[in-house]
Amino acid sequence: MVAITKPFPQPLPTQDERGVAIARLKLLHAEAEETARLANLLGRSLHAGIALAVLGIVAVGLADDVNPATQLIWCGLVGAIAAAMLIAYRRAIHKPFERAVLKDFAKDLSAILLFAGFAWGAGAFLDLPEGTPAAATVVFAAAPAVVIAYLLRDREALFLFLAPDAALTFAACLMKPYAGGIVAAVLVACTCAAIAAVTLYLSRTAAASRPAMLSLP
């Protein structure tokens, strides 16, 4: 005769245990999302560094009647930016999915982009010749910002570059005898503000369109 046994019923998790499990799930979800964002930022940073170097070469090639010494100084600054991005990229690419490595890379990239903004804005003093048309000055300030916004696709990264870039170019428009003068300064400020506003809007739209993590009761 075979005895029929019933499994011992397992106790249901308490409300506190369910809350702890949900909180841990949300934390893991946030960490995974951050890791994916930083990994994408790492992969795109190399292209951004190359693009800035190419834009710097183009800007120097198009500038006429500029002291070669000041252009050489500015080329050194732009080259230092590209080299710093390459070094940071190579340091982190060997462990592209470790959060600690990616967070260190993000800190390095933030410092590099802030320096890049100041360096590029300094080009308005060092590379742009006197009598530069207002449209050319606007393109000089806006083109690298648009490239960084497109390649990195990161709001904070763009703002770190854009703020000093716009400020120094704006100051150069007022201090150097450009053809545009105050008009060029206003156009630079409005264009850079528009780039920041569009980037902010697209960033919020992308965040809102991402599917939210399923919540448990």
Secondary structure as UniProt FT lines:
FT   HELIX           15..62
FT   HELIX           68..93
FT   TURN            96..97
FT   HELIX           99..126
FT   TURN            130..131
FT   HELIX           134..152
FT   HELIX           155..175
FT   HELIX           182..209
//
